[in-house]
Amino acid sequence: MASLIKLCFFFLLLVQASLLLSTLVRSDDVDENDIVQGINSYRQSLNLPALIKHDKADCLADEIADDIEDQPCTSPTNGANIVPTMQTKLPNLPSHLRKCKIDVNSTTDGVIMPVCVPKAVSTLVLTNYTRSPRYAKYLNDSRFTGVGVGSESDWTVVVLATRLSLVLGS
């Protein structure tokens, strides 16, 4: 029974990837709506509620993507996962939070997830979020209800927020 569920899950991801691949219009910029739609399809396959686009999470994701767009896109040597190890911190994060009107004193539980994929191929970006243990654990967490996506060059940033952080941080 468990293997049948895994097979169905794999099939669903395969269908999702082929649908995204067929809708790619450009390879130099990620379609942020495709990423949200793909993440929500993934969450639906796990019987989790869909994430809702959130303006402040979108703002933060855009600002961070702008900051890191010039960083080199590196991947582990095995080539199986393009989720980077970010060498630099986010020194502009406090100003981004202010600009996006996110109150750090009352906001709880959020996560910033940058990935770098050469040529920003949407299906590979989505695969990095859903198949990487580093990020899938957050996508699998039902506490997260809001999402924002930003992209620049090879970089895509997804910001997740909980219901509480959406209420308190708004």
Sequence and secondary structure as in RCSB ss.txt:
>XXXX:A:sequence
MASLIKLCFFFLLLVQASLLLSTLVRSDDVDENDIVQGINSYRQSLNLPALIKHDKADCLADEIADDIEDQPCTS
PTNGANIVPTMQTKLPNLPSHLRKCKIDVNSTTDGVIMPVCVPKAVSTLVLTNYTRSPRYAKYLNDSRFTGVGVG
SESDWTVVVLATRLSLVLGS
>XXXX:A:secstr
 HHHHHHHHHHHHHHHHHHHHHT   SSS  HHHHHHHHHHHHHHTT    EE HHHHHHHHHHHHHHTTS    
 TTSS       S  TTHHHHHHHTT  TTT   EEEEEEE GGG HHHHHHHHHH HHHHHHHT TTEEEEEEE
EETTEEEEEEEEHHHHHHT 
